[in-house]
């Protein structure tokens, strides 16, 4: 089964810098890769989805890349703000199964 | 955007009682709903997938008689934790999709914190 690996250590950065979070998957190349934001005590919120035939996707200050050779996705937040502090979850799903597999998430802390 | 609500947001109950959690899709029809539980600093653990009008599909290790799921309409799914025990204390989150239109993203509810004394 698919295994999703995200850095368990919190990422601390200064306001205004670009935050980069990593998601690695171990087995098959997923048809879809998604990123979610989760605040403490709340359900995840969908941010971006990227397909296996897409290299990069952007939405406002967010950018996601998808490298099927490295089996990796990078999630970037440019001009980061303290309000961006949260846990970011990566999830993959195949074309045949619509049920995603979630990583444990990486905590991002943006210091003012 | 698609909105999913959950009720209650927090519940405390005595051991042995049953607790029902509702999950509603407010502005779209959810052909499929998912139920997850999440422990502190852990990933979402899928418990079951429910399709409207049919029986839920449970993940391995999840007791279907313990966690009763009903998906009677395209906007409502319920999870009932029967004869709850302290080890059932957790954060339960539902999510919903419209397989006819969505592009694999899921829309999550805000979660329900269950504490069993």
Interface residues (C-beta under 8 A of the other chain):
Chain A: X4 X31 X32 X34 X36 X41 X42 X43 X44 X45 X46 X49 X89 X93 X98 X99 X100 X102 X103 X104 X105
Chain B: X4 X6 X32 X34 X41 X42 X43 X44 X46 X49 X91 X93 X94 X95 X97 X99 X103 X104 X105 X106 X107 X108 X109 X110 X111 X113
